[in-house]
Amino acid sequence: MAQFVAASHAGPGSTVARRVVNSPLGPLSLTVAGGAVRTLVWGAAGPATGESAVADRAAAWLAAYVDRAIPLPDDLPLAPNVTAYRWRVLEEMARIPPGETLSYGELADRAGGSARSVGGACSHNPIPILIPCHRVLAAHGRIGMYSGGSGLPTKRWLLAHEGADVAGERPGGPGPDLLARLGLTG
């Protein structure tokens, strides 16, 4: 599991660095502050800036991940700026390995709260992909919702990329219809 560090250690006045990684889902922008990853946003949020070994490592991992699904390094520091409850949910979420999934209810059992509150934590995850909210599904293995990127097509792509089995979804990777909707070639 990734190393979660208190957001206060990566607060205002700390060095900020940004890296942009091109992916089949479009550009992904990482922001690092105070030596920890703070955000990942869909799209280019400006050019690469600042000196940061953590930003370089996070960008290298992300580039490798979109090439082939690999686990996040245990020592990559993450500092999501969220409530204490959402922090617990995100920590539990970070334990889900590539290719595996949990339901919102199962994650609620581990982190406390309800399936609905877990859904709220997922939709407000400031570091998607690195903290894998896409690996959280609705009951009975149904895909559920996704607020990142292009929504459900993005979630489907990430899960297929990792080889996850999702009820009612095409096994073996994203189908040509999904790739076409995303503007990608198969």
ZIPEJO-V813890 format. One line per field, one symbol per residue. phi: phi as a letter, one per 30 degrees, with the letter a starting at -180 (. if undefined). psi: psi as a letter, one per 30 degrees, with the letter a starting at -180 (. if undefined). burial: 1 if it has 9 or more other ideal C-beta (glycine too) atoms within 8 Angstrom, else 0. Layout:
BEGIN
phi->???
psi->???
burial->???
END
This chain:
BEGIN
phi->.dddbeeddbceiddcbbbccdbdcjdbccbcbiibdcbbbdjdcjddbicadddddddddddddddadbddedcddcbdcbdeddeedddddddddeicbbdeddddddcjjcedddeddddcddbdidcddddccdeiiddicacdhcieeddeddddedidcbeicddijdddddddddiccc
psi->kljkkkfffhakflkkkkkkkklfgakkkkkkkggkkelklkljhllkllkjeeeeeeeeeeeeefekjllkkfgjkkikilleeeeeeeeeeffjlkflllleeeeeeeflaleeeeeeeefgjfileejiffgklllgglealkflbgbeeeeeeeeeefgkjkkglklglkleeeeeefglk.
burial->011110101110011111111010101111111111111101000000010101111110111111000001000111110100111111111101010011111011001000101111111011111111111111101111110110111111111111010100100001000110010000
END
